[in-house]
Amino acid sequence: MSAEAQAAAASGWVSIVGAGPGPLDLMTLRALDRLRRAQVVIHDRLIGPDILAQIPAQALRLDVGKARGRHTVPQQDIHALMVAHARAGRRVVRLKGGDPFIFGRGGEEMQALQAAAVPFEVVPGISAAQGCGAAAGIALTHRELASQCVFLPGHLAGMAAAYDWKALARPGQTLVFYMGVERLALIAEGLVANGLPADTPAALVMDGTRPGQTVLAWPLQELVRHAPPYGPQPGLLIIGPTVALSPHYQKEAISRSVEAAA
């Protein structure tokens, strides 16, 4: 931390910290340093217990986690907590899963701190897409297969004009839908209706990078057919040709089972 930042921290400081996708050893060194020196930690729901164990015993710990259909602490109240504790002269860590700036509302929290003239920093983290892709053996880009990668909020599927479906159905790209597990069928329907081949490789990565990780990787139409009901675990939907490189991909096994059933 610079001398200027250290001076600001003496009168209160907020670190918006990305905790990464789950395991402690996928946190950055800077993130771990900020957490271990925090006086107040305002954390999300999916932070692992091994990461929470790094919080100093004397620090105030505030769980503001959100679950589907249950937002116990409104976002504006989270902003107010950060501002109030920083103005009281405390070192505050706003601890978020993945990376704060990728579907983490870190941008909104940064704006709130700027508006309140509260000194802050942003510590990036390994995003869920990066962590889950690596853990499942799915490259997000590939020189020969995917020249671009698009991150999307999956919970918008089914809403009118939520996406540019034709652009998403173009070849040569990887699509990563955060919170896309529950709306897999709607997403597949929209993509196929706009030209994406139904046998495009696709994967669901649930509890990615964690001990209970589950990877289901099949052609898209097979994934829709065989995917389990949506559960409480976090998950990503990844669609694109690079999924076929994953050791979890089951195109041949599914093809044989379909032929046998016929």
N, C-alpha and C positions, 0 to 999 in steps of 0.2 A: 504494500500500500504506500502511495506517495506521502511525502511530508504534509502536503495540503490535505490529503484524505485523512491522515492520522489526526490532524488538528480538528477537522470537522467531526471525526468520530468521537472526540472528547466531549462534544456537546450533543451527541446523539447521531446515530448513523443507521441506515437500513441497507442490508445486503439482500437482494432478491437472488436466491440461490437455486440453481437446478441440481436436484439430487440424483439425476440420472434415472435409468429404468427400473432400479430395484436394489441390486446388491451393493453393499458398502464398497467393494473393490472396483465398482464402476463409477464411483464419485471422483471428481477431480480433486487434486491436492488443495487447490484454493477453496473449493466448496467445503472440504473437511476442516480446513483451518478456520474459516468463518464460523462454522457450526460450533467448533470446540471453544471459541472465544465469545460466544453469544451470551447476552444477558436475558434476552427474550427471543423465543422461537415460536413463530406462527406457522404451523405446518398443515399440509394437506393430508387426505385420508390414506393414500396409497404409499406413504413413506414406510419403508421396511423397519422392523424392530431393531436390526443391527445398526441402522443409521440413527434412529432415535436414541439409541444407547450412547451415542457420542455427545449428546447434549449435556452440558455441565449440570451437575446435580442441583446447584443453587439457581439455575436459570428458570425463568417462568416459561412454562410450556403451554401453548394454546392450540388446541385442535380445531381447525376451521374447515375440515374436510367436507367435500360435497360428494353425494352419491346420486344415482339416477332417481329423480323425483324427490330428493331430500337435500335441500340446501340449508343446513342448520344455521349458518352465519351468512347473511347477505354480503355480496361483494363490497358494497359501500361501507359496511361495518368493518370489513377487513382493512380497507383503506384507512378508516378512522383509527383502528388499533395500531397500525404501523406508525401513523403520524403522531399519535398521542405518546407512545412509548419512546419514539425518537426525540420528541420535544422534551421529554422528561430526562434526557441525557443518557439513554440506554443504547447499547449495541443490539440492534434488532436483526434477526435473520428471518426472512420470509422464505420458507423452505417448500419447494414445489417439485413434484415428480417430473422426470424428463428434463426438458429445457424450458425455461420460463417464457420464451418468446415463440414457442411452437404450440399453439392451442393451450397455453397455460395462463392466459390473461395477465402475463407479465407486463405487456405493453400498457394495459389499463392501470396497473399498480404503479408503474413508472410515471405515468401522467399525473396520478394522484399525488405522488411525492413531489414532483416538479411544481405542481400547483400550490402545494403547501410549503415550498421552499425548504424541504427536508433533504439533507445530503444523502446520496444513495449510490450504490453500484449494482451492476448486474453480473452474476457469475454464471456463465453458461453451463449446461449439463448435456450429457449424452441423451439425445431425444429417444422417445419410444420407438420411432421408425428406425433409427440407427441401431439401437440395442436389439430390437426384435429381429430386424433384418439380419444382423450379424449372427445372432444366436440360432436362427433358423437356416443359415446358409443361403440367404437371399440377397444378392447384390442389388442395391437400389439403382445404380447406373452400371452400364457395361458398354465399352466402346463399340461392340458389334451388335448389341441387342437393344440397349435403352440409352438414348442420349439425353434424356431428361427424366426428372422425378417430380411428381406432383403430390403435395400433401393436401388432404381434404377432410373436412368434418363430416363423418359418416351419418351423424344424427339428422342431417338436413335432407337425406334421401326421402323422396315421397312428397316433398314440398314443391310447389310450382316454381319453375325457373331457378331451382336451387343450384344447378350446375350447368355448364355448357357441355351437354352430353356428347355432341358431335366432336368437340375438341378432345374430350377425354377418351373417346373411342378410337382415336388415331393410333397407328402402330408406332413402335419404337419408343415407348415410354413406360415408366413404372408408376402405378397409382397406389397411394397409401391412404387408406381411409381410417382415420382415428375414430374410435367409437362406432365402427362400421359393422361389428359382428351382428348386432340385432337386426340391421337393415340390409343384410347380405342379399336377400332375394330381390328387394327393390333396386339395389344398386346394379345387380346383374341384369335385371330386366331393362333398366335404362340404358346401360352400355350396349347390350346386344341389339336392342331396338334401333340403336344409332350406328350400327356397323361393326362393333367389336365381335370377333369370332367367338362363338360359345365355348370353343375348346381352348381359349386363352388360359395359360397357367395362372392359378390363383391360390392364395393361402390364407388361412386364419392362424394367427399366432396369439395364443392366449397365455397370460402369465409369463410373457416373454422375459428371458434372462433369469427367471426365478426357478427354484427347485421344482415347482409344479408345472413347468412350461409344457404346453401342448401345441403341436404344429400339425395342421391338416392342410395338405397341399395336393390339389387335384386340378384337372381342367375345370373351368368356371362352372359349367353346368353340373358337373359331378359334385363340386363343392357345395352348391346350393342344395343338391339332393341329399347329401350325406352329413351336412353340418348339424351339430347338436343344437338343442334349444339354447337361447341366450341365457347366460348365468351371471353371477355377480363378479366374476373375475374380469380384469381388464383385458382387452384384446384389440388387435389390429387386423385389418383386411388388406392384403397386398395383392395387386393384380398386374400381370405383365410377363413378358417372355423370360425375364431373369429368374422367375420362380421355378422354372423347369431345371435350373442348375442346382437347386436345393437337394440334398440327400433325402429329404422328406417327401419329395414329389413322387406321386404314385400313378402316373399316366398309364403305364403298362399293366400294373396290377388291376386297376379299375377296368381297363379295356378287356382283360381276360375274364374278369368276374361278370361283366355285362354279357360277353359272348356266351359264357357258360350258362347264365340264367336264361338266355334266349333258346 
